[in-house]
Every structure is written in C-alpha cells, then in structure tokens.
C-alpha cells in the first residue's frame, strides 16, 4: 500500500495529513505515534469509514 504524507514540523511537533492510495479521504495526525497509528492497516484499527 502507498501513502501520500503531507508532513509539517514546527515548534509544537509534527502534524499533517495522510492519504491512502486510491482513497479520496485524508486522515489528520498530530505527533509521531499518531502518524504510525494512521499508517497501520485499517482492519487492525477498526476505522468505521474504511471499507474492506
């Protein structure tokens, strides 16, 4: 799977948006750990808007 990561780094840390290949919806994140969580498989996270 491929991702487009729009990453910004500032005084309050890292934040941005992640878009999965073939998906029009971007997921926001704030912090390195949240970015890793967003990059996990949708099925392991149980996101209600992710389709199988």
C-alpha positions in Angstrom: 0.0 0.0 0.0 1.2 3.5 -0.8 0.6 6.7 1.2 0.9 10.4 0.5 2.0 12.1 3.7 1.7 15.9 4.0 4.1 16.5 6.9 4.7 19.7 8.8 7.2 20.1 11.5 7.1 23.1 13.9 7.6 24.2 17.4 4.6 22.1 18.6 5.9 18.9 16.9 4.9 17.1 13.8 1.4 17.1 12.2 -0.2 16.7 8.9 -2.4 14.5 6.7 -2.1 11.0 5.3 -3.9 9.9 2.2 -4.1 6.2 1.3 -3.6 5.2 -2.4 -6.9 5.0 -4.1 -8.8 6.9 -1.3 -10.0 10.5 -1.5 -10.2 11.0 2.2 -7.2 12.2 4.2 -6.6 11.4 7.8 -5.1 14.0 10.1 -2.4 13.2 12.7 -0.6 15.1 15.4 2.6 13.5 16.7 4.9 10.7 15.5 2.9 8.0 17.3 -0.4 9.1 15.8 1.2 9.0 12.4 2.3 5.4 12.9 -1.2 4.6 14.1 -2.7 6.2 10.9 -0.3 4.1 8.8 -1.5 0.8 10.3 -3.8 -1.4 8.5 -7.4 -0.1 8.6 -8.7 -3.5 9.6 -6.4 -3.7 12.7 -7.6 -0.2 13.8 -11.3 -0.8 13.1 -12.0 2.6 11.4 -15.7 2.8 10.8 -15.3 4.7 7.5 -12.7 2.3 6.0 -14.2 -0.2 3.6 -12.8 -3.7 3.2 
